[in-house]
Amino acid sequence: MRHSVNRPPTPDAGDEQEKELTLQEKINIKLMESGEKERLMDLLRERLIECGWKDEMKAVCRTFIMKKGRNNVTVDDLIRLITPKGRASIPDPVKAELLQRIWAFLNATTL
C-alpha cells in the first residue's frame, strides 16, 4: 500500500476497534456524570480556604512579585513557582477527607 505525502495511511478495518478505557478514565467519567467531581472540587476549595492554604499561597505569590518586580513576572512564572509548593503544602486531613469521599462514592457506584 502506498501512503500519501499529505495524509496518514487509512487504518485497516481491524484498527477501528474501540480502545478499552482505563480504570482511572472510568472513575473520572462517573465522577463527572454524577456531578460528584464538582462537589469534591467545591469541598476542596472550602477546606483550603478554612485552613489558610489559599492565603499562604497568595502571600508566596506576592512576595515573588515584589522581589522580581510587577512588570517582570508572568502568570507562567507564578504557576511554575506555586504548583510544587501548593501541592506539597495541602494539609493531610484535607487529603484524607477527599480520599474518604472518593472511596465512599466508588463503593456506592458500579463501574
RAMOWO-V399863 format. One record per pair of residues at least 24 apart in sequence whose ideal C-beta (glycine too) atoms are under 10 Angstrom apart, sorted by the first residue. I is the first residue (numbers start at 1). J is the second residue. Records with the same first field share a line. If there is no record, write none. Layout:
I=J ; J
This chain:
21=111
23=111
26=109 ; 111
27=102 ; 105 ; 106 ; 109 ; 111
29=111
30=105 ; 106 ; 109 ; 110 ; 111
31=102 ; 105 ; 106 ; 109
33=109
34=105 ; 108 ; 109
36=101 ; 102 ; 104 ; 105 ; 106 ; 108 ; 109
37=102 ; 105
39=101 ; 105
40=97 ; 98 ; 101 ; 102 ; 105
41=98
43=94 ; 97 ; 98 ; 101
44=90 ; 94 ; 95 ; 97 ; 98 ; 101
46=94
47=90 ; 91 ; 93 ; 94 ; 95 ; 97 ; 98
48=86 ; 89 ; 90 ; 91 ; 94
50=91 ; 94
51=89 ; 90 ; 91 ; 93 ; 94
52=91
53=86 ; 89 ; 90 ; 91 ; 94
54=86
56=85 ; 86 ; 89
57=81 ; 82 ; 85 ; 86 ; 89
58=82
60=85 ; 86 ; 89
61=85
